[in-house]
Amino acid sequence: MGVSFFRRSKQAAAPVPGAVYRRVIFNTVETAQVVAVTEEGFPLPHVRYIARNDMMDGPDRGHPARNIRILSVDSFNRLYGLPQAG
């Protein structure tokens, strides 16, 4: 019988395509819209998402997806947290 000093965190649910996440960094808002969650070519599930930064990209005017990024599901969840409601 061993004693463990490590606490396992609950596995967060994978983001859903179409979900929108926001975070504030350096007094500007970064918005991430999930395009897909995939395991193709990676050993772990990854999130493909479109990132927009209001300071760099300006107000949303329906620009095409030009800034697609990829992160592991765990990294994405740590960075963005929960999706925006509505």
N, C-alpha and C positions, 0 to 999 in steps of 0.2 A: 504494500500500500504506500503510494507516494503522495507527496504534497506538491501541488503545482501553484506557483505564484503568478502564473499568466492567466489572464481572463480572455476568453474568446468573445469577440464581438459578434453580434447577430449579423448574419449575412443579409445585406441590403438587397432589395429587389432590383432586378435589371431595369434600366430605363426603357420606356416604350417609345417606338417610333412616333414622331409627331409631338412628343412632350416638349415643353419649353421650360428652361431653367434660367435663372438670373443670379448674378453675384455682383457685388460692388467691389471694385478695386481702384485705388487711387482716385476716389471721387468721380468715378465714371461707372456706368453699368455695362456689363458684358452679358449678352444673351446667347444662350446655346439652344438650338433646336435639334433634337435627335432625328437623324436620318435613318439609321439602322443599328441593330445590335447583331453582331456576327462573330463566328469563330473561324471563318475562312482564313487560312494562312497564319493563324495565331494559335498558340496552345491554350490561351485563355479567352473568354468572351471579351469582345471589344465593342466600344460605342463609336459610331461614325456620326459626327455632328457638325452643324454649321455654327460658327462663332461670329458674333457681331459685337463690336465695341462702339458705343455711341460717340465717343470722342474721336476715334480714328475713322469710322465709316459714316458718321453723320446720322441724321434721323432716318428711320426705316422708310424707304421709298420703293419697296418691292424689288430691290436689287437681286439679281440671280445669285444662286449659291456659288460663292467664289472663295470661301475660306473654310473648306472642309477639313476637319481635324479628326484624329483617332486617338482614343485613350482606352485603357483597360476599364472594365466596368467598375472595379474597386476604386481606381484613380478618379474616374469621372464622378462617382458618388461622393468621394472625399472633397473634391473641388467644388461641385455645384450643390450638393445636398438634395433637398426635395424639389420636385417640380412646382411650377407656379400653378395656382388654382385657376380653373376656368378656361 
